[in-house]
Structure formats: C-alpha cells, structure tokens
Amino acid sequence: MSELPAEGAWSGEVAGLGRRVVALVIDWFSSMAVAILLVGSDALSTGGGSLVILAVFFVEVVLLTWLLGSSFGQRLVRIRVERTSGRALGLPRIALRTALICLVIPPLVMDSYGRGLQDRAVGSVVVRL
C-alpha cells in the first residue's frame, strides 16, 4: 500500500468525503436504472436482483473510470480517480479498486488523507476537477 507523496503528482485537491458519497449514490441509482432496463423491474425483485445491480455498477465504474478517469457520478460532482505517481491507473488496478468498493468495507477504512483501502491498495487518489 502506497502513501501519498509529500508533493502530489496528481492534478488537484483531494476530494472530500461528501463529494465521493454523492458520486457513489448517483452511480448506484443509475446502475439500478440500467439494470431495470436490462432485465425489468420484476426480475430485480427476486433474490438475484441485487447481484444484477452490483454487476452493472461494477461494469459502469470500471469502464468509465478506465476511459474517462471518473464514473458517471464522479463526473457529475466533478471528481476523478488518478494514480498517486501521476501515471495512468490502468484497467487491472481500476477493476481491483472497483471490486474492493463493491465489498463495502474497504471504502469505510480511511487514512489521514481520506483515502479508503481501495485507493491505498492500487495507489490511487480521488481529486477534485
């Protein structure tokens, strides 16, 4: 797990918890909407409905973060995910980071910079645009 360098190689100020939570809520509700479009609301009411929403959330966050640097919700609240070293984060690291977010607990354990375990594990930081 990496520490933030004393002088950031990233492009902006570290994003606050409020923006990140709002972005997560937007991403989750948009994933619910897409899941309803894909399988219908009746299918989501069964036991596997939550897994469908989680799968849509995972794919949405991974693809948009990989292609744009931020998920749909992050883009709306003007934050992005960057690597602490300043290099591109890369698809495997983004997928691992998102999988850890899906486990719920890693984002709740934060360091003094407000980075969750998922960011520390892949050497990333969420910054304001």
C-alpha positions, 0 to 999 in steps of 0.5 A: 500500500502506497502513501501519498507523496509529500508533493502530489503528482496528481492534478488537484485537491483531494476530494472530500468525503461528501463529494465521493458519497454523492458520486457513489449514490448517483452511480448506484441509482443509475446502475439500478436504472440500467439494470431495470432496463436490462432485465425489468423491474420484476426480475430485480425483485427476486433474490438475484436482483441485487447481484444484477445491480452490483454487476452493472455498477461494477461494469459502469465504474470500471469502464468509465473510470478506465476511459474517462478517469471518473464514473458517471457520478464522479463526473457529475460532482466533478471528481476523478480517480488518478494514480498517486505517481501521476501515471495512468491507473490502468484497467487491472488496478481500476477493476481491483479498486472497483471490486474492493468498493463493491465489498463495502468495507474497504471504502469505510477504512480511511487514512489521514488523507481520506483515502479508503483501502481501495485507493491505498491498495492500487495507489490511487487518489480521488481529486477534485476537477 
